[in-house]
């Protein structure tokens, strides 16, 4: 049975995502994103870069130019999680009946 799981970001990654979205409304490059996370959360370079890469991989930071990325609206991300979770619950409840 191929069931798609609903996976939420870790607290640190989610709060970093929100901080980037709140800090910058215009596109930013990866270096600026790393600097924001380092200053805001006192993270080392390696950790901040790792978080930014995770956000890019999950399409929460999308490419806006050659070296620029922009944040996807957090409400769009949360709405997607709700839809996936509700679909999963409906599938499970139909199997149990």
C-alpha positions, 0 to 999 in steps of 0.5 A, spaced: 500 500 500 503 506 497 500 511 502 503 518 502 505 521 509 504 528 511 511 530 514 512 537 518 518 541 518 522 540 524 521 546 529 528 549 528 527 549 520 520 551 521 521 557 525 527 559 520 523 558 514 518 563 518 524 568 520 526 568 513 519 570 510 518 575 515 525 578 514 525 579 507 519 580 502 523 581 496 528 575 493 534 574 497 540 570 495 543 564 499 548 568 503 543 573 505 539 567 508 544 564 511 546 571 514 539 572 517 539 565 520 546 566 523 544 573 526 537 571 528 538 564 531 546 564 533 547 558 528 553 556 525 554 557 518 554 550 516 547 549 520 544 555 517 546 553 510 543 546 511 537 549 513 536 553 507 538 547 503 532 543 506 527 549 505 530 549 497 529 542 497 522 542 500 520 548 495 519 553 500 524 557 498 523 557 490 528 560 485 526 567 483 532 569 478 539 566 477 542 566 484 535 569 488 530 565 492 523 567 494 519 565 500 513 561 499 507 564 503 507 560 509 499 559 509 500 556 502 505 551 505 500 550 511 494 549 507 497 544 503 499 540 509 492 540 512 489 538 505 494 532 505 493 530 512 485 530 511 486 526 505 490 521 509 485 521 514 479 520 509 483 514 506 484 511 513 477 511 515 474 508 509 479 502 510 476 501 517 469 501 515 
